[in-house]
Amino acid sequence: MRYPHHLTKVIDVLKRLPGVGNRSAERFAFQMLNWKEEHLREMATIVQDIPSKLKHCSDCGCLIGEESCPFCDEARRETGMVCVIASPRDAFAIEETREYKGLYHVLGGLLSPLEGFGPDKLKTHRLLHRIRTLHVREVVIALDSTLEGDATALFLKRELETTGIPISRLAFGLPMGSALDYVDGGTLARALSARSRF
Ligand code: ZN
């Protein structure tokens, strides 16, 4: 017996979420059948409002609500530093550390020729423009420690070389609380090469 048409549509929509397969989507859909109508409407409205209530700052690319961008607030941030990140979500993770007070610049992705994400999509001209107009003194590259992250970091380094501004990249090393013999060779090699004075 097939599911009623609209239930299949609900399942298909839920399956667009990352990590949600057929079984999970079916479970969620059947659960939602028990919701009160007002809760279903509330969910629909909240989802529908995403494009109008959540925006990307036109300067840094970070995710913001309806207010002005808190990541670009010159009164609270050190404008001499720009941290380059791949996605708006990374800014929230870095803010959690309370270690960084500078500005951000969202690339929108990492170089990945196979997925059609080439250098033209990185919008480095916008980054260069901000570096010049904000009189930035240091650029921190905070990208993943993956093939794509490494390729993007190298590309950025070459693009930014002309500015003469010091560029740093997040250190890669041992995870907190880890024992040396449990760490893989690649991580250990990177931790050794990025060792810092103690
Ligand atoms: Zn901003």
Boltz pocket constraint, residues with backbone or C-beta under 6 A from the ligand:
constraints:
  - pocket:
      binder: B
      contacts: [[A, 57], [A, 58], [A, 59], [A, 60], [A, 61], [A, 62], [A, 69], [A, 70], [A, 71], [A, 72]]
      max_distance: 6.0
